[in-house]
Amino acid sequence: MLDCVIPKNDGWIILDYKTDTVPAEVTPKVKEKLAERYAVQLQLYRKALTQIWQQPVEKMYLYFFSGQLLLEV
């Protein structure tokens, strides 16, 4: 289930909330691993939203409550 979908002029932004524990030091490698962990899920969300609304997904984000990390995917 999509957590948050934000309408834009000609498309959508997907924002998915996560409760994973994020390390205190967020390195590029940590960001890469977090993005990889949810890549398939976000791609399925993108595909469904695009098919249903016939508009593109402009951006996708993951927000990790632990560490208050916003990650563009």
Predicted model as a PDB file, atoms N, CA, C, CB and O in Angstrom, pLDDT in the B-factor column:
MODEL        1                                                                  
ATOM      1  N   MET A   1       0.841  -1.164   0.000  1.00 87.00           N  
ATOM      2  CA  MET A   1       0.000   0.000   0.000  1.00 87.00           C  
ATOM      3  C   MET A   1       0.895   1.238   0.000  1.00 87.00           C  
ATOM      4  CB  MET A   1      -0.962  -0.008   1.214  1.00 87.00           C  
ATOM      5  O   MET A   1       1.842   1.343   0.779  1.00 87.00           O  
ATOM      6  N   LEU A   2       0.575   2.147  -0.874  1.00 90.00           N  
ATOM      7  CA  LEU A   2       1.323   3.410  -0.935  1.00 90.00           C  
ATOM      8  C   LEU A   2       1.054   4.232   0.316  1.00 90.00           C  
ATOM      9  CB  LEU A   2       0.944   4.218  -2.201  1.00 90.00           C  
ATOM     10  O   LEU A   2      -0.090   4.358   0.751  1.00 90.00           O  
ATOM     11  N   ASP A   3       2.111   4.788   0.889  1.00 95.00           N  
ATOM     12  CA  ASP A   3       1.944   5.626   2.075  1.00 95.00           C  
ATOM     13  C   ASP A   3       1.481   7.028   1.702  1.00 95.00           C  
ATOM     14  CB  ASP A   3       3.251   5.702   2.859  1.00 95.00           C  
ATOM     15  O   ASP A   3       0.561   7.570   2.315  1.00 95.00           O  
ATOM     16  N   CYS A   4       2.121   7.609   0.695  1.00 96.00           N  
ATOM     17  CA  CYS A   4       1.807   8.987   0.337  1.00 96.00           C  
ATOM     18  C   CYS A   4       2.068   9.197  -1.154  1.00 96.00           C  
ATOM     19  CB  CYS A   4       2.641   9.983   1.188  1.00 96.00           C  
ATOM     20  O   CYS A   4       3.124   8.836  -1.673  1.00 96.00           O  
ATOM     21  N   VAL A   5       1.090   9.783  -1.822  1.00 97.00           N  
ATOM     22  CA  VAL A   5       1.222  10.126  -3.238  1.00 97.00           C  
ATOM     23  C   VAL A   5       0.892  11.608  -3.366  1.00 97.00           C  
ATOM     24  CB  VAL A   5       0.280   9.238  -4.153  1.00 97.00           C  
ATOM     25  O   VAL A   5      -0.170  12.060  -2.938  1.00 97.00           O  
ATOM     26  N   ILE A   6       1.815  12.353  -3.960  1.00 97.00           N  
ATOM     27  CA  ILE A   6       1.660  13.800  -4.072  1.00 97.00           C  
ATOM     28  C   ILE A   6       1.449  14.155  -5.535  1.00 97.00           C  
ATOM     29  CB  ILE A   6       2.897  14.547  -3.491  1.00 97.00           C  
ATOM     30  O   ILE A   6       2.306  13.859  -6.368  1.00 97.00           O  
ATOM     31  N   PRO A   7       0.320  14.786  -5.869  1.00 96.00           N  
ATOM     32  CA  PRO A   7       0.090  15.173  -7.265  1.00 96.00           C  
ATOM     33  C   PRO A   7       0.962  16.363  -7.648  1.00 96.00           C  
ATOM     34  CB  PRO A   7      -1.393  15.510  -7.494  1.00 96.00           C  
ATOM     35  O   PRO A   7       1.149  17.292  -6.862  1.00 96.00           O  
ATOM     36  N   LYS A   8       1.486  16.321  -8.853  1.00 93.00           N  
ATOM     37  CA  LYS A   8       2.257  17.427  -9.427  1.00 93.00           C  
ATOM     38  C   LYS A   8       1.559  17.850 -10.717  1.00 93.00           C  
ATOM     39  CB  LYS A   8       3.763  17.014  -9.694  1.00 93.00           C  
ATOM     40  O   LYS A   8       0.526  17.285 -11.078  1.00 93.00           O  
ATOM     41  N   ASN A   9       2.107  18.822 -11.402  1.00 89.00           N  
ATOM     42  CA  ASN A   9       1.482  19.339 -12.625  1.00 89.00           C  
ATOM     43  C   ASN A   9       1.130  18.240 -13.624  1.00 89.00           C  
ATOM     44  CB  ASN A   9       2.401  20.340 -13.285  1.00 89.00           C  
ATOM     45  O   ASN A   9      -0.013  18.140 -14.071  1.00 89.00           O  
ATOM     46  N   ASP A  10       2.114  17.424 -13.966  1.00 86.00           N  
ATOM     47  CA  ASP A  10       1.903  16.392 -14.980  1.00 86.00           C  
ATOM     48  C   ASP A  10       2.323  15.020 -14.485  1.00 86.00           C  
ATOM     49  CB  ASP A  10       2.664  16.736 -16.246  1.00 86.00           C  
ATOM     50  O   ASP A  10       2.802  14.202 -15.270  1.00 86.00           O  
ATOM     51  N   GLY A  11       2.154  14.755 -13.206  1.00 92.00           N  
ATOM     52  CA  GLY A  11       2.574  13.459 -12.707  1.00 92.00           C  
ATOM     53  C   GLY A  11       2.434  13.361 -11.204  1.00 92.00           C  
ATOM     54  O   GLY A  11       1.589  14.014 -10.593  1.00 92.00           O  
ATOM     55  N   TRP A  12       3.286  12.525 -10.618  1.00 96.00           N  
ATOM     56  CA  TRP A  12       3.168  12.191  -9.202  1.00 96.00           C  
ATOM     57  C   TRP A  12       4.523  12.131  -8.526  1.00 96.00           C  
ATOM     58  CB  TRP A  12       2.450  10.869  -9.032  1.00 96.00           C  
ATOM     59  O   TRP A  12       5.553  11.951  -9.175  1.00 96.00           O  
ATOM     60  N   ILE A  13       4.506  12.284  -7.209  1.00 97.00           N  
ATOM     61  CA  ILE A  13       5.659  12.001  -6.369  1.00 97.00           C  
ATOM     62  C   ILE A  13       5.206  10.915  -5.401  1.00 97.00           C  
ATOM     63  CB  ILE A  13       6.188  13.299  -5.611  1.00 97.00           C  
ATOM     64  O   ILE A  13       4.141  11.017  -4.792  1.00 97.00           O  
ATOM     65  N   ILE A  14       6.025   9.874  -5.265  1.00 98.00           N  
ATOM     66  CA  ILE A  14       5.745   8.805  -4.312  1.00 98.00           C  
ATOM     67  C   ILE A  14       6.635   9.016  -3.098  1.00 98.00           C  
ATOM     68  CB  ILE A  14       5.978   7.391  -4.949  1.00 98.00           C  
ATOM     69  O   ILE A  14       7.842   9.222  -3.224  1.00 98.00           O  
ATOM     70  N   LEU A  15       6.019   8.961  -1.911  1.00 98.00           N  
ATOM     71  CA  LEU A  15       6.750   9.055  -0.655  1.00 98.00           C  
ATOM     72  C   LEU A  15       6.363   7.848   0.186  1.00 98.00           C  
ATOM     73  CB  LEU A  15       6.445  10.402   0.097  1.00 98.00           C  
ATOM     74  O   LEU A  15       5.202   7.684   0.560  1.00 98.00           O  
ATOM     75  N   ASP A  16       7.348   7.006   0.480  1.00 97.00           N  
ATOM     76  CA  ASP A  16       7.083   5.796   1.249  1.00 97.00           C  
ATOM     77  C   ASP A  16       7.822   5.884   2.577  1.00 97.00           C  
ATOM     78  CB  ASP A  16       7.508   4.526   0.461  1.00 97.00           C  
ATOM     79  O   ASP A  16       9.027   6.134   2.610  1.00 97.00           O  
ATOM     80  N   TYR A  17       7.098   5.677   3.665  1.00 97.00           N  
ATOM     81  CA  TYR A  17       7.661   5.764   5.012  1.00 97.00           C  
ATOM     82  C   TYR A  17       8.238   4.429   5.443  1.00 97.00           C  
ATOM     83  CB  TYR A  17       6.600   6.224   6.011  1.00 97.00           C  
ATOM     84  O   TYR A  17       7.685   3.372   5.139  1.00 97.00           O  
ATOM     85  N   LYS A  18       9.356   4.488   6.156  1.00 97.00           N  
ATOM     86  CA  LYS A  18      10.020   3.281   6.626  1.00 97.00           C  
ATOM     87  C   LYS A  18      10.371   3.414   8.105  1.00 97.00           C  
ATOM     88  CB  LYS A  18      11.284   2.998   5.796  1.00 97.00           C  
ATOM     89  O   LYS A  18      10.650   4.506   8.599  1.00 97.00           O  
ATOM     90  N   THR A  19      10.350   2.271   8.799  1.00 95.00           N  
ATOM     91  CA  THR A  19      10.675   2.260  10.222  1.00 95.00           C  
ATOM     92  C   THR A  19      11.997   1.551  10.504  1.00 95.00           C  
ATOM     93  CB  THR A  19       9.558   1.593  11.003  1.00 95.00           C  
ATOM     94  O   THR A  19      12.321   1.275  11.660  1.00 95.00           O  
ATOM     95  N   ASP A  20      12.753   1.259   9.464  1.00 92.00           N  
ATOM     96  CA  ASP A  20      14.063   0.626   9.647  1.00 92.00           C  
ATOM     97  C   ASP A  20      14.947   1.495  10.541  1.00 92.00           C  
ATOM     98  CB  ASP A  20      14.752   0.385   8.279  1.00 92.00           C  
ATOM     99  O   ASP A  20      14.827   2.720  10.553  1.00 92.00           O  
ATOM    100  N   THR A  21      15.821   0.852  11.276  1.00 92.00           N  
ATOM    101  CA  THR A  21      16.812   1.586  12.043  1.00 92.00           C  
ATOM    102  C   THR A  21      17.938   1.993  11.102  1.00 92.00           C  
ATOM    103  CB  THR A  21      17.349   0.737  13.234  1.00 92.00           C  
ATOM    104  O   THR A  21      18.527   1.157  10.416  1.00 92.00           O  
ATOM    105  N   VAL A  22      18.225   3.281  11.083  1.00 93.00           N  
ATOM    106  CA  VAL A  22      19.269   3.823  10.215  1.00 93.00           C  
ATOM    107  C   VAL A  22      20.502   4.087  11.080  1.00 93.00           C  
ATOM    108  CB  VAL A  22      18.789   5.139   9.484  1.00 93.00           C  
ATOM    109  O   VAL A  22      20.374   4.630  12.178  1.00 93.00           O  
ATOM    110  N   PRO A  23      21.694   3.712  10.607  1.00 91.00           N  
ATOM    111  CA  PRO A  23      22.911   3.957  11.385  1.00 91.00           C  
ATOM    112  C   PRO A  23      23.099   5.452  11.677  1.00 91.00           C  
ATOM    113  CB  PRO A  23      24.136   3.410  10.637  1.00 91.00           C  
ATOM    114  O   PRO A  23      22.599   6.305  10.945  1.00 91.00           O  
ATOM    115  N   ALA A  24      23.813   5.747  12.736  1.00 89.00           N  
ATOM    116  CA  ALA A  24      24.073   7.140  13.108  1.00 89.00           C  
ATOM    117  C   ALA A  24      24.829   7.873  12.002  1.00 89.00           C  
ATOM    118  CB  ALA A  24      24.869   7.204  14.420  1.00 89.00           C  
ATOM    119  O   ALA A  24      24.564   9.042  11.721  1.00 89.00           O  
ATOM    120  N   GLU A  25      25.771   7.169  11.382  1.00 92.00           N  
ATOM    121  CA  GLU A  25      26.530   7.768  10.275  1.00 92.00           C  
ATOM    122  C   GLU A  25      25.950   7.246   8.960  1.00 92.00           C  
ATOM    123  CB  GLU A  25      28.070   7.434  10.386  1.00 92.00           C  
ATOM    124  O   GLU A  25      26.066   6.062   8.641  1.00 92.00           O  
ATOM    125  N   VAL A  26      25.335   8.137   8.215  1.00 93.00           N  
ATOM    126  CA  VAL A  26      24.710   7.745   6.947  1.00 93.00           C  
ATOM    127  C   VAL A  26      25.678   8.068   5.809  1.00 93.00           C  
ATOM    128  CB  VAL A  26      23.333   8.478   6.738  1.00 93.00           C  
ATOM    129  O   VAL A  26      25.794   9.210   5.364  1.00 93.00           O  
ATOM    130  N   THR A  27      26.351   7.044   5.367  1.00 95.00           N  
ATOM    131  CA  THR A  27      27.318   7.174   4.277  1.00 95.00           C  
ATOM    132  C   THR A  27      26.614   6.929   2.941  1.00 95.00           C  
ATOM    133  CB  THR A  27      28.504   6.180   4.465  1.00 95.00           C  
ATOM    134  O   THR A  27      25.487   6.435   2.919  1.00 95.00           O  
ATOM    135  N   PRO A  28      27.264   7.267   1.841  1.00 95.00           N  
ATOM    136  CA  PRO A  28      26.685   6.948   0.536  1.00 95.00           C  
ATOM    137  C   PRO A  28      26.397   5.451   0.373  1.00 95.00           C  
ATOM    138  CB  PRO A  28      27.620   7.412  -0.567  1.00 95.00           C  
ATOM    139  O   PRO A  28      25.411   5.077  -0.263  1.00 95.00           O  
ATOM    140  N   LYS A  29      27.243   4.604   0.938  1.00 96.00           N  
ATOM    141  CA  LYS A  29      27.033   3.150   0.857  1.00 96.00           C  
ATOM    142  C   LYS A  29      25.766   2.739   1.610  1.00 96.00           C  
ATOM    143  CB  LYS A  29      28.257   2.395   1.427  1.00 96.00           C  
ATOM    144  O   LYS A  29      25.014   1.888   1.134  1.00 96.00           O  
ATOM    145  N   VAL A  30      25.525   3.333   2.775  1.00 94.00           N  
ATOM    146  CA  VAL A  30      24.308   3.053   3.540  1.00 94.00           C  
ATOM    147  C   VAL A  30      23.087   3.482   2.734  1.00 94.00           C  
ATOM    148  CB  VAL A  30      24.336   3.779   4.912  1.00 94.00           C  
ATOM    149  O   VAL A  30      22.108   2.740   2.655  1.00 94.00           O  
ATOM    150  N   LYS A  31      23.133   4.665   2.139  1.00 95.00           N  
ATOM    151  CA  LYS A  31      22.018   5.154   1.322  1.00 95.00           C  
ATOM    152  C   LYS A  31      21.747   4.214   0.154  1.00 95.00           C  
ATOM    153  CB  LYS A  31      22.311   6.572   0.802  1.00 95.00           C  
ATOM    154  O   LYS A  31      20.596   3.913  -0.163  1.00 95.00           O  
ATOM    155  N   GLU A  32      22.824   3.754  -0.483  1.00 96.00           N  
ATOM    156  CA  GLU A  32      22.698   2.835  -1.619  1.00 96.00           C  
ATOM    157  C   GLU A  32      22.013   1.533  -1.197  1.00 96.00           C  
ATOM    158  CB  GLU A  32      24.086   2.534  -2.222  1.00 96.00           C  
ATOM    159  O   GLU A  32      21.129   1.038  -1.896  1.00 96.00           O  
ATOM    160  N   LYS A  33      22.423   0.983  -0.057  1.00 95.00           N  
ATOM    161  CA  LYS A  33      21.829  -0.272   0.422  1.00 95.00           C  
ATOM    162  C   LYS A  33      20.351  -0.098   0.774  1.00 95.00           C  
ATOM    163  CB  LYS A  33      22.597  -0.788   1.644  1.00 95.00           C  
ATOM    164  O   LYS A  33      19.532  -0.968   0.479  1.00 95.00           O  
ATOM    165  N   LEU A  34      20.019   1.016   1.398  1.00 95.00           N  
ATOM    166  CA  LEU A  34      18.615   1.273   1.744  1.00 95.00           C  
ATOM    167  C   LEU A  34      17.767   1.407   0.479  1.00 95.00           C  
ATOM    168  CB  LEU A  34      18.493   2.553   2.606  1.00 95.00           C  
ATOM    169  O   LEU A  34      16.660   0.873   0.408  1.00 95.00           O  
ATOM    170  N   ALA A  35      18.291   2.118  -0.515  1.00 96.00           N  
ATOM    171  CA  ALA A  35      17.566   2.282  -1.773  1.00 96.00           C  
ATOM    172  C   ALA A  35      17.389   0.937  -2.480  1.00 96.00           C  
ATOM    173  CB  ALA A  35      18.304   3.271  -2.689  1.00 96.00           C  
ATOM    174  O   ALA A  35      16.316   0.654  -3.012  1.00 96.00           O  
ATOM    175  N   GLU A  36      18.426   0.117  -2.489  1.00 96.00           N  
ATOM    176  CA  GLU A  36      18.350  -1.205  -3.126  1.00 96.00           C  
ATOM    177  C   GLU A  36      17.316  -2.101  -2.438  1.00 96.00           C  
ATOM    178  CB  GLU A  36      19.727  -1.886  -3.102  1.00 96.00           C  
ATOM    179  O   GLU A  36      16.605  -2.861  -3.095  1.00 96.00           O  
ATOM    180  N   ARG A  37      17.244  -2.000  -1.114  1.00 96.00           N  
ATOM    181  CA  ARG A  37      16.321  -2.834  -0.343  1.00 96.00           C  
ATOM    182  C   ARG A  37      14.867  -2.629  -0.783  1.00 96.00           C  
ATOM    183  CB  ARG A  37      16.460  -2.529   1.151  1.00 96.00           C  
ATOM    184  O   ARG A  37      14.070  -3.567  -0.759  1.00 96.00           O  
ATOM    185  N   TYR A  38      14.530  -1.414  -1.179  1.00 97.00           N  
ATOM    186  CA  TYR A  38      13.141  -1.100  -1.516  1.00 97.00           C  
ATOM    187  C   TYR A  38      12.919  -0.791  -3.001  1.00 97.00           C  
ATOM    188  CB  TYR A  38      12.684   0.070  -0.694  1.00 97.00           C  
ATOM    189  O   TYR A  38      11.844  -0.327  -3.382  1.00 97.00           O  
ATOM    190  N   ALA A  39      13.908  -1.041  -3.822  1.00 96.00           N  
ATOM    191  CA  ALA A  39      13.819  -0.712  -5.245  1.00 96.00           C  
ATOM    192  C   ALA A  39      12.654  -1.406  -5.943  1.00 96.00           C  
ATOM    193  CB  ALA A  39      15.109  -1.080  -5.935  1.00 96.00           C  
ATOM    194  O   ALA A  39      11.909  -0.764  -6.683  1.00 96.00           O  
ATOM    195  N   VAL A  40      12.487  -2.698  -5.720  1.00 96.00           N  
ATOM    196  CA  VAL A  40      11.409  -3.442  -6.391  1.00 96.00           C  
ATOM    197  C   VAL A  40      10.051  -2.926  -5.938  1.00 96.00           C  
ATOM    198  CB  VAL A  40      11.526  -4.960  -6.104  1.00 96.00           C  
ATOM    199  O   VAL A  40       9.154  -2.731  -6.758  1.00 96.00           O  
ATOM    200  N   GLN A  41       9.894  -2.706  -4.641  1.00 96.00           N  
ATOM    201  CA  GLN A  41       8.627  -2.197  -4.118  1.00 96.00           C  
ATOM    202  C   GLN A  41       8.264  -0.859  -4.766  1.00 96.00           C  
ATOM    203  CB  GLN A  41       8.702  -2.043  -2.590  1.00 96.00           C  
ATOM    204  O   GLN A  41       7.128  -0.670  -5.201  1.00 96.00           O  
ATOM    205  N   LEU A  42       9.214   0.061  -4.832  1.00 97.00           N  
ATOM    206  CA  LEU A  42       8.937   1.365  -5.417  1.00 97.00           C  
ATOM    207  C   LEU A  42       8.659   1.278  -6.916  1.00 97.00           C  
ATOM    208  CB  LEU A  42      10.098   2.301  -5.166  1.00 97.00           C  
ATOM    209  O   LEU A  42       7.821   2.017  -7.433  1.00 97.00           O  
ATOM    210  N   GLN A  43       9.348   0.390  -7.610  1.00 97.00           N  
ATOM    211  CA  GLN A  43       9.088   0.224  -9.041  1.00 97.00           C  
ATOM    212  C   GLN A  43       7.675  -0.314  -9.287  1.00 97.00           C  
ATOM    213  CB  GLN A  43      10.130  -0.722  -9.665  1.00 97.00           C  
ATOM    214  O   GLN A  43       7.017   0.081 -10.249  1.00 97.00           O  
ATOM    215  N   LEU A  44       7.218  -1.201  -8.430  1.00 97.00           N  
ATOM    216  CA  LEU A  44       5.841  -1.703  -8.549  1.00 97.00           C  
ATOM    217  C   LEU A  44       4.835  -0.589  -8.283  1.00 97.00           C  
ATOM    218  CB  LEU A  44       5.603  -2.875  -7.572  1.00 97.00           C  
ATOM    219  O   LEU A  44       3.816  -0.495  -8.967  1.00 97.00           O  
ATOM    220  N   TYR A  45       5.114   0.249  -7.300  1.00 97.00           N  
ATOM    221  CA  TYR A  45       4.247   1.397  -7.027  1.00 97.00           C  
ATOM    222  C   TYR A  45       4.208   2.323  -8.250  1.00 97.00           C  
ATOM    223  CB  TYR A  45       4.743   2.174  -5.768  1.00 97.00           C  
ATOM    224  O   TYR A  45       3.145   2.793  -8.656  1.00 97.00           O  
ATOM    225  N   ARG A  46       5.397   2.574  -8.830  1.00 97.00           N  
ATOM    226  CA  ARG A  46       5.480   3.450 -10.012  1.00 97.00           C  
ATOM    227  C   ARG A  46       4.644   2.874 -11.157  1.00 97.00           C  
ATOM    228  CB  ARG A  46       6.962   3.628 -10.463  1.00 97.00           C  
ATOM    229  O   ARG A  46       3.874   3.588 -11.800  1.00 97.00           O  
ATOM    230  N   LYS A  47       4.804   1.594 -11.396  1.00 97.00           N  
ATOM    231  CA  LYS A  47       4.086   0.950 -12.493  1.00 97.00           C  
ATOM    232  C   LYS A  47       2.571   1.033 -12.286  1.00 97.00           C  
ATOM    233  CB  LYS A  47       4.522  -0.516 -12.624  1.00 97.00           C  
ATOM    234  O   LYS A  47       1.833   1.360 -13.215  1.00 97.00           O  
ATOM    235  N   ALA A  48       2.119   0.741 -11.089  1.00 95.00           N  
ATOM    236  CA  ALA A  48       0.683   0.773 -10.797  1.00 95.00           C  
ATOM    237  C   ALA A  48       0.124   2.181 -10.938  1.00 95.00           C  
ATOM    238  CB  ALA A  48       0.411   0.243  -9.386  1.00 95.00           C  
ATOM    239  O   ALA A  48      -0.918   2.376 -11.564  1.00 95.00           O  
ATOM    240  N   LEU A  49       0.800   3.150 -10.369  1.00 95.00           N  
ATOM    241  CA  LEU A  49       0.318   4.533 -10.426  1.00 95.00           C  
ATOM    242  C   LEU A  49       0.278   5.043 -11.864  1.00 95.00           C  
ATOM    243  CB  LEU A  49       1.208   5.445  -9.569  1.00 95.00           C  
ATOM    244  O   LEU A  49      -0.671   5.720 -12.261  1.00 95.00           O  
ATOM    245  N   THR A  50       1.302   4.720 -12.637  1.00 96.00           N  
ATOM    246  CA  THR A  50       1.359   5.153 -14.039  1.00 96.00           C  
ATOM    247  C   THR A  50       0.232   4.513 -14.852  1.00 96.00           C  
ATOM    248  CB  THR A  50       2.729   4.797 -14.659  1.00 96.00           C  
ATOM    249  O   THR A  50      -0.392   5.183 -15.674  1.00 96.00           O  
ATOM    250  N   GLN A  51      -0.030   3.238 -14.634  1.00 96.00           N  
ATOM    251  CA  GLN A  51      -1.089   2.554 -15.375  1.00 96.00           C  
ATOM    252  C   GLN A  51      -2.471   3.062 -14.980  1.00 96.00           C  
ATOM    253  CB  GLN A  51      -1.006   1.050 -15.144  1.00 96.00           C  
ATOM    254  O   GLN A  51      -3.328   3.251 -15.844  1.00 96.00           O  
ATOM    255  N   ILE A  52      -2.697   3.282 -13.705  1.00 94.00           N  
ATOM    256  CA  ILE A  52      -4.017   3.705 -13.237  1.00 94.00           C  
ATOM    257  C   ILE A  52      -4.337   5.134 -13.664  1.00 94.00           C  
ATOM    258  CB  ILE A  52      -4.098   3.588 -11.720  1.00 94.00           C  
ATOM    259  O   ILE A  52      -5.425   5.396 -14.178  1.00 94.00           O  
ATOM    260  N   TRP A  53      -3.408   6.055 -13.457  1.00 93.00           N  
ATOM    261  CA  TRP A  53      -3.678   7.470 -13.703  1.00 93.00           C  
ATOM    262  C   TRP A  53      -3.185   7.970 -15.063  1.00 93.00           C  
ATOM    263  CB  TRP A  53      -3.050   8.288 -12.622  1.00 93.00           C  
ATOM    264  O   TRP A  53      -3.469   9.103 -15.451  1.00 93.00           O  
ATOM    265  N   GLN A  54      -2.450   7.127 -15.779  1.00 94.00           N  
ATOM    266  CA  GLN A  54      -1.926   7.509 -17.099  1.00 94.00           C  
ATOM    267  C   GLN A  54      -1.082   8.787 -17.030  1.00 94.00           C  
ATOM    268  CB  GLN A  54      -3.083   7.706 -18.090  1.00 94.00           C  
ATOM    269  O   GLN A  54      -1.111   9.619 -17.936  1.00 94.00           O  
ATOM    270  N   GLN A  55      -0.332   8.920 -15.932  1.00 94.00           N  
ATOM    271  CA  GLN A  55       0.602  10.033 -15.761  1.00 94.00           C  
ATOM    272  C   GLN A  55       1.889   9.476 -15.163  1.00 94.00           C  
ATOM    273  CB  GLN A  55      -0.005  11.163 -14.849  1.00 94.00           C  
ATOM    274  O   GLN A  55       1.854   8.492 -14.424  1.00 94.00           O  
ATOM    275  N   PRO A  56       3.022  10.095 -15.477  1.00 96.00           N  
ATOM    276  CA  PRO A  56       4.298   9.574 -14.979  1.00 96.00           C  
ATOM    277  C   PRO A  56       4.518   9.875 -13.502  1.00 96.00           C  
ATOM    278  CB  PRO A  56       5.440  10.149 -15.786  1.00 96.00           C  
ATOM    279  O   PRO A  56       3.913  10.788 -12.939  1.00 96.00           O  
ATOM    280  N   VAL A  57       5.379   9.104 -12.903  1.00 97.00           N  
ATOM    281  CA  VAL A  57       5.866   9.386 -11.552  1.00 97.00           C  
ATOM    282  C   VAL A  57       7.144  10.203 -11.738  1.00 97.00           C  
ATOM    283  CB  VAL A  57       6.126   8.046 -10.706  1.00 97.00           C  
ATOM    284  O   VAL A  57       8.118   9.724 -12.318  1.00 97.00           O  
ATOM    285  N   GLU A  58       7.129  11.432 -11.245  1.00 95.00           N  
ATOM    286  CA  GLU A  58       8.270  12.324 -11.434  1.00 95.00           C  
ATOM    287  C   GLU A  58       9.430  11.994 -10.499  1.00 95.00           C  
ATOM    288  CB  GLU A  58       7.841  13.758 -11.223  1.00 95.00           C  
ATOM    289  O   GLU A  58      10.593  12.028 -10.903  1.00 95.00           O  
ATOM    290  N   LYS A  59       9.106  11.674  -9.247  1.00 96.00           N  
ATOM    291  CA  LYS A  59      10.142  11.375  -8.262  1.00 96.00           C  
ATOM    292  C   LYS A  59       9.616  10.356  -7.271  1.00 96.00           C  
ATOM    293  CB  LYS A  59      10.604  12.657  -7.533  1.00 96.00           C  
ATOM    294  O   LYS A  59       8.409  10.199  -7.090  1.00 96.00           O  
ATOM    295  N   MET A  60      10.565   9.658  -6.623  1.00 97.00           N  
ATOM    296  CA  MET A  60      10.211   8.709  -5.573  1.00 97.00           C  
ATOM    297  C   MET A  60      11.159   8.917  -4.396  1.00 97.00           C  
ATOM    298  CB  MET A  60      10.275   7.233  -6.094  1.00 97.00           C  
ATOM    299  O   MET A  60      12.364   9.100  -4.572  1.00 97.00           O  
ATOM    300  N   TYR A  61      10.588   8.886  -3.196  1.00 98.00           N  
ATOM    301  CA  TYR A  61      11.370   9.092  -1.986  1.00 98.00           C  
ATOM    302  C   TYR A  61      11.054   8.023  -0.945  1.00 98.00           C  
ATOM    303  CB  TYR A  61      11.107  10.484  -1.412  1.00 98.00           C  
ATOM    304  O   TYR A  61       9.945   7.492  -0.878  1.00 98.00           O  
ATOM    305  N   LEU A  62      12.060   7.734  -0.147  1.00 97.00           N  
ATOM    306  CA  LEU A  62      11.891   6.928   1.060  1.00 97.00           C  
ATOM    307  C   LEU A  62      12.167   7.853   2.230  1.00 97.00           C  
ATOM    308  CB  LEU A  62      12.847   5.662   1.075  1.00 97.00           C  
ATOM    309  O   LEU A  62      13.130   8.620   2.205  1.00 97.00           O  
ATOM    310  N   TYR A  63      11.324   7.788   3.260  1.00 97.00           N  
ATOM    311  CA  TYR A  63      11.575   8.554   4.470  1.00 97.00           C  
ATOM    312  C   TYR A  63      11.713   7.580   5.626  1.00 97.00           C  
ATOM    313  CB  TYR A  63      10.441   9.588   4.737  1.00 97.00           C  
ATOM    314  O   TYR A  63      10.792   6.819   5.923  1.00 97.00           O  
ATOM    315  N   PHE A  64      12.863   7.608   6.275  1.00 97.00           N  
ATOM    316  CA  PHE A  64      13.153   6.734   7.405  1.00 97.00           C  
ATOM    317  C   PHE A  64      12.975   7.542   8.685  1.00 97.00           C  
ATOM    318  CB  PHE A  64      14.597   6.136   7.309  1.00 97.00           C  
ATOM    319  O   PHE A  64      13.701   8.503   8.939  1.00 97.00           O  
ATOM    320  N   PHE A  65      11.991   7.129   9.488  1.00 96.00           N  
ATOM    321  CA  PHE A  65      11.726   7.832  10.735  1.00 96.00           C  
ATOM    322  C   PHE A  65      12.951   7.804  11.643  1.00 96.00           C  
ATOM    323  CB  PHE A  65      10.522   7.216  11.450  1.00 96.00           C  
ATOM    324  O   PHE A  65      13.272   8.799  12.293  1.00 96.00           O  
ATOM    325  N   SER A  66      13.630   6.668  11.684  1.00 91.00           N  
ATOM    326  CA  SER A  66      14.858   6.553  12.457  1.00 91.00           C  
ATOM    327  C   SER A  66      15.937   7.355  11.722  1.00 91.00           C  
ATOM    328  CB  SER A  66      15.285   5.043  12.648  1.00 91.00           C  
ATOM    329  O   SER A  66      16.302   7.018  10.595  1.00 91.00           O  
ATOM    330  N   GLY A  67      16.428   8.373  12.333  1.00 88.00           N  
ATOM    331  CA  GLY A  67      17.448   9.194  11.676  1.00 88.00           C  
ATOM    332  C   GLY A  67      16.879  10.319  10.860  1.00 88.00           C  
ATOM    333  O   GLY A  67      17.634  11.145  10.347  1.00 88.00           O  
ATOM    334  N   GLN A  68      15.566  10.382  10.718  1.00 94.00           N  
ATOM    335  CA  GLN A  68      14.905  11.431   9.925  1.00 94.00           C  
ATOM    336  C   GLN A  68      15.587  11.617   8.573  1.00 94.00           C  
ATOM    337  CB  GLN A  68      14.901  12.762  10.694  1.00 94.00           C  
ATOM    338  O   GLN A  68      15.971  12.724   8.194  1.00 94.00           O  
ATOM    339  N   LEU A  69      15.723  10.516   7.870  1.00 95.00           N  
ATOM    340  CA  LEU A  69      16.424  10.496   6.589  1.00 95.00           C  
ATOM    341  C   LEU A  69      15.449  10.468   5.427  1.00 95.00           C  
ATOM    342  CB  LEU A  69      17.356   9.297   6.513  1.00 95.00           C  
ATOM    343  O   LEU A  69      14.606   9.576   5.337  1.00 95.00           O  
ATOM    344  N   LEU A  70      15.563  11.444   4.538  1.00 96.00           N  
ATOM    345  CA  LEU A  70      14.791  11.467   3.308  1.00 96.00           C  
ATOM    346  C   LEU A  70      15.730  11.086   2.180  1.00 96.00           C  
ATOM    347  CB  LEU A  70      14.133  12.866   3.060  1.00 96.00           C  
ATOM    348  O   LEU A  70      16.766  11.720   1.980  1.00 96.00           O  
ATOM    349  N   LEU A  71      15.358  10.040   1.440  1.00 96.00           N  
ATOM    350  CA  LEU A  71      16.242   9.501   0.415  1.00 96.00           C  
ATOM    351  C   LEU A  71      15.507   9.470  -0.920  1.00 96.00           C  
ATOM    352  CB  LEU A  71      16.741   8.086   0.801  1.00 96.00           C  
ATOM    353  O   LEU A  71      14.477   8.808  -1.046  1.00 96.00           O  
ATOM    354  N   GLU A  72      16.030  10.180  -1.917  1.00 95.00           N  
ATOM    355  CA  GLU A  72      15.458  10.123  -3.242  1.00 95.00           C  
ATOM    356  C   GLU A  72      15.943   8.858  -3.919  1.00 95.00           C  
ATOM    357  CB  GLU A  72      15.826  11.376  -4.066  1.00 95.00           C  
ATOM    358  O   GLU A  72      17.133   8.543  -3.893  1.00 95.00           O  
ATOM    359  N   VAL A  73      15.000   8.125  -4.535  1.00 93.00           N  
ATOM    360  CA  VAL A  73      15.330   6.867  -5.183  1.00 93.00           C  
ATOM    361  C   VAL A  73      15.132   7.013  -6.679  1.00 93.00           C  
ATOM    362  CB  VAL A  73      14.471   5.710  -4.626  1.00 93.00           C  
ATOM    363  O   VAL A  73      15.356   6.062  -7.428  1.00 93.00           O  
TER     364      VAL A  73                                                      
ENDMDL                                                                          
END                                                                             
